[in-house]
């Protein structure tokens, strides 16, 4: 059972209460549990994912040691800015979309 860390940013208070009920809050928005089972980790992530789909605000990142994963790190993320976690040469990399001038144009109606 590996250590699990969750980091939240700009989320509703319900996240803080829920995560704080199963993990230790080390600092504002940073939570850790030294021996969380995979089943509990999965259930916590399901709750956070459901809330984020409904509220669509802020961001949440969960990480844990996972020997079967590339780089030995399990990682899940919700929220902005959008990014993809990709595997490359046995490492995890973060890929972000490059904004183009077209993305920043605003239309008036």
C-alpha positions as a Markdown table, in Angstrom:
| # | Residue | x | y | z |
|---|---|---|---|---|
| 1 | Unk | 0.0 | 0.0 | 0.0 |
| 2 | Unk | 1.9 | 3.1 | -1.2 |
| 3 | Unk | 1.7 | 6.6 | -0.1 |
| 4 | Unk | -0.9 | 8.8 | -1.8 |
| 5 | Unk | -0.7 | 12.5 | -2.2 |
| 6 | Unk | -3.5 | 14.8 | -3.5 |
| 7 | Unk | -3.1 | 18.5 | -4.4 |
| 8 | Unk | -6.1 | 20.7 | -4.9 |
| 9 | Unk | -6.3 | 24.2 | -6.3 |
| 10 | Unk | -9.2 | 26.6 | -6.4 |
| 11 | Unk | -11.9 | 23.9 | -5.5 |
| 12 | Unk | -15.0 | 24.2 | -3.4 |
| 13 | Unk | -14.9 | 23.6 | 0.4 |
| 14 | Unk | -16.5 | 20.2 | 0.0 |
| 15 | Unk | -13.3 | 18.8 | -1.4 |
| 16 | Unk | -11.3 | 19.9 | 1.6 |
| 17 | Unk | -13.8 | 18.3 | 4.0 |
| 18 | Unk | -14.0 | 15.1 | 2.1 |
| 19 | Unk | -10.3 | 14.6 | 1.5 |
| 20 | Unk | -9.5 | 15.8 | 5.0 |
| 21 | Unk | -11.7 | 13.0 | 6.4 |
| 22 | Unk | -9.5 | 10.3 | 4.8 |
| 23 | Unk | -6.1 | 12.0 | 4.6 |
| 24 | Unk | -3.9 | 14.3 | 6.5 |
| 25 | Unk | -3.8 | 17.9 | 5.3 |
| 26 | Unk | -0.1 | 18.8 | 5.3 |
| 27 | Unk | -0.6 | 22.3 | 3.9 |
| 28 | Unk | -3.5 | 24.2 | 2.4 |
| 29 | Unk | -4.7 | 22.0 | -0.5 |
| 30 | Unk | -2.0 | 19.3 | 0.0 |
| 31 | Unk | -3.0 | 15.9 | 1.5 |
| 32 | Unk | -1.1 | 12.7 | 2.1 |
| 33 | Unk | -1.9 | 9.2 | 3.4 |
| 34 | Unk | 1.1 | 6.9 | 4.0 |
| 35 | Unk | -0.6 | 3.6 | 3.3 |
| 36 | Unk | -3.8 | 4.0 | 1.3 |
| 37 | Unk | -5.1 | 0.8 | -0.3 |
| 38 | Unk | -5.7 | 0.8 | -4.1 |
| 39 | Unk | -9.4 | 0.2 | -3.5 |
| 40 | Unk | -9.7 | 3.3 | -1.2 |
| 41 | Unk | -7.6 | 5.4 | -3.6 |
| 42 | Unk | -9.9 | 4.4 | -6.5 |
| 43 | Unk | -13.0 | 5.3 | -4.5 |
| 44 | Unk | -11.6 | 8.6 | -3.4 |
| 45 | Unk | -10.8 | 9.4 | -7.0 |
| 46 | Unk | -14.3 | 8.4 | -8.2 |
| 47 | Unk | -15.8 | 10.9 | -5.7 |
| 48 | Unk | -13.5 | 13.7 | -6.7 |
| 49 | Unk | -14.1 | 13.0 | -10.4 |
| 50 | Unk | -17.8 | 13.0 | -10.0 |
| 51 | Unk | -17.7 | 16.3 | -8.1 |
| 52 | Unk | -15.4 | 17.9 | -10.7 |
| 53 | Unk | -17.6 | 16.8 | -13.5 |
| 54 | Unk | -20.6 | 18.5 | -11.8 |
| 55 | Unk | -18.8 | 21.6 | -10.5 |
| 56 | Unk | -16.2 | 22.0 | -13.2 |
| 57 | Unk | -13.9 | 24.3 | -11.2 |
| 58 | Unk | -10.3 | 24.2 | -10.0 |
| 59 | Unk | -7.9 | 21.3 | -10.3 |
| 60 | Unk | -7.0 | 18.1 | -8.5 |
| 61 | Unk | -3.9 | 16.0 | -8.9 |
| 62 | Unk | -3.4 | 12.6 | -7.3 |
| 63 | Unk | -0.1 | 10.7 | -7.3 |
| 64 | Unk | 1.1 | 7.4 | -5.8 |
| 65 | Unk | 4.0 | 5.0 | -6.1 |
| 66 | Unk | 3.2 | 2.3 | -8.7 |
| 67 | Unk | 5.9 | 0.0 | -9.7 |
| 68 | Unk | 4.0 | -1.2 | -12.8 |
| 69 | Unk | 3.6 | 2.4 | -14.2 |
| 70 | Unk | 6.2 | 4.1 | -16.3 |
| 71 | Unk | 8.6 | 6.0 | -14.0 |
| 72 | Unk | 7.1 | 4.1 | -11.0 |
| 73 | Unk | 4.6 | 6.9 | -10.5 |
| 74 | Unk | 0.8 | 6.6 | -10.8 |
| 75 | Unk | -0.8 | 10.0 | -11.7 |
| 76 | Unk | -4.3 | 11.2 | -12.2 |
| 77 | Unk | -5.4 | 14.8 | -12.8 |
| 78 | Unk | -8.6 | 16.8 | -13.2 |
| 79 | Unk | -9.1 | 20.5 | -14.2 |
| 80 | Unk | -7.3 | 23.4 | -15.7 |
| 81 | Unk | -5.0 | 24.0 | -17.4 |
| 82 | Unk | -5.7 | 20.9 | -19.6 |
| 83 | Unk | -2.7 | 18.7 | -20.0 |
| 84 | Unk | -2.0 | 15.1 | -21.0 |
| 85 | Unk | 0.3 | 12.8 | -19.0 |
| 86 | Unk | 2.2 | 10.7 | -21.6 |
| 87 | Unk | 4.8 | 8.0 | -21.3 |
| 88 | Unk | 8.0 | 8.4 | -23.2 |
| 89 | Unk | 11.1 | 6.1 | -22.7 |
| 90 | Unk | 9.8 | 4.8 | -19.4 |
| 91 | Unk | 9.2 | 8.3 | -18.0 |
| 92 | Unk | 6.1 | 10.3 | -17.5 |
| 93 | Unk | 5.9 | 13.7 | -19.2 |
| 94 | Unk | 3.3 | 16.5 | -19.2 |
| 95 | Unk | 2.1 | 17.6 | -22.5 |
| 96 | Unk | 0.2 | 20.9 | -22.7 |
| 97 | Unk | -1.7 | 22.3 | -25.7 |
| 98 | Unk | 0.1 | 25.2 | -27.3 |
| 99 | Unk | -2.2 | 28.2 | -27.6 |
| 100 | Unk | -2.3 | 29.8 | -31.0 |
| 101 | Unk | -3.4 | 33.4 | -31.8 |
| 102 | Unk | -6.7 | 31.9 | -33.1 |
| 103 | Unk | -7.3 | 30.5 | -29.5 |
| 104 | Unk | -7.1 | 34.0 | -28.0 |
| 105 | Unk | -9.4 | 35.8 | -30.5 |
| 106 | Unk | -12.8 | 36.8 | -29.0 |
| 107 | Unk | -15.8 | 37.4 | -31.1 |
| 108 | Unk | -18.4 | 40.1 | -30.5 |
| 109 | Unk | -22.0 | 39.6 | -31.3 |
